[in-house]
Amino acid sequence: MKGSILVLVFVAAFFSFGVAQEVEDIKSLREEQISKLGTGSIPRIEEVINEANSYLSLPIERQTIEELEKLAEKTNRASNFMDFILEEYRDYYSDNYRYEFVQEKVAPFHDQYLIISNKLRSFRNEAYFNIGTLYKEAGDYILAFFYFRDAFRLSSFTESEGDHKGMRYIAEIELKKLLGIEELGTFLYWKE
């Protein structure tokens, strides 16, 4: 009898420790995210998209480094908020993609969030590219290089449509020009 009670006490203590640990992990994660993303307003996704479309459609000579920096930060932040929802769909989809009902019922929602998140990131990358262009025109080749590099490294590896010459491609071309190695080839797309 004493042994059974001792086992029950041990199990209860272990379970309550696990629950307490899980609550603490959730709290720590929440605090980390708030610290990382700041407090204040939550980005309104459609407003951020409209602002980015509007500003990036201006001729580059009417864009400024300061405004592009703000736009890159704003679109990246909005994308991060979208990812909080997307990652839950992504995890579930990844764990269960083999099931037809998941592909039919879950994938469309996953894909909607993914499309918006990618759009926001593409605005960020375009802002970085334009900053690089403005620095290059001003003769600051070091800063230009690293902004082109950001646009290059943060863009998807290949474009799935058109001539496959998206942001990663054009940023790599600019990097090669700055390095004086334009004759090197540039990857376009995966061949089947």
Buried (B, 14 or more C-beta within 10 A) or exposed (E): EEEEEEEEEEEEEEEEEEEEEEEEEEEEEEEEEEEEBEEEEEBEBEEBBEBBEEBBEEEEEEBEBEBBBBBBEBBBBBBBBBBEBBEEBBEBBEEEEEEEEBBEEBBEBBEBBBEBBBBBBBBBBBBBBBBBBBBBEEEEBEBBBBBBBBBBEBBEEEBEEEEBBBBBBBBBBBBBBBEEEEEEEEEBBEEE
